[in-house]
Amino acid sequence: MKKAADIISKLVKAAAKFGAGATSASFGYQPKTPACLREKDAD
């Protein structure tokens, strides 16, 4: 079990070297904006 924790620890440390956004850069999620929010305010 300790070996698995060591491997995970090394992977996390390696990912951290690239910066905070590097690990989630390829998994970005941009939700679709509802139509009522996309329309310009008529007032």
C-alpha positions as CSV (number, residue, x, y, z in Angstrom):
1,M,0.0,0.0,0.0
2,K,2.9,2.3,0.7
3,K,4.2,1.9,-2.8
4,A,0.9,3.0,-4.3
5,A,0.9,6.1,-2.1
6,D,4.4,6.9,-3.2
7,I,3.5,6.6,-6.8
8,I,0.5,8.8,-6.4
9,S,2.6,11.3,-4.5
10,K,5.2,11.5,-7.2
11,L,2.5,11.9,-9.9
12,V,0.9,14.8,-8.0
13,K,4.3,16.5,-7.4
14,A,5.2,16.1,-11.1
15,A,1.8,17.7,-12.1
16,A,2.3,20.5,-9.6
17,K,5.6,21.5,-11.3
18,F,3.6,22.5,-14.4
19,G,1.4,24.9,-12.5
20,A,-2.0,25.0,-11.0
21,G,-4.0,25.1,-14.3
22,A,-1.9,22.4,-16.1
23,T,-3.8,19.4,-14.6
24,S,-7.2,20.7,-15.6
25,A,-6.3,22.4,-18.9
26,S,-7.4,19.5,-21.0
27,F,-10.5,18.9,-19.0
28,G,-12.0,22.3,-19.3
29,Y,-15.8,22.5,-19.2
30,Q,-17.7,25.5,-20.6
31,P,-21.4,25.1,-20.0
32,K,-23.9,26.5,-22.5
33,T,-25.4,29.8,-21.5
34,P,-29.2,29.8,-21.4
35,A,-30.8,31.9,-24.1
36,C,-32.4,34.2,-21.6
37,L,-29.0,35.2,-20.4
38,R,-27.5,35.6,-23.9
39,E,-30.1,38.1,-25.0
40,K,-29.3,41.7,-24.5
41,D,-31.4,43.6,-22.0
42,A,-34.1,45.6,-23.8
43,D,-34.3,48.3,-21.2
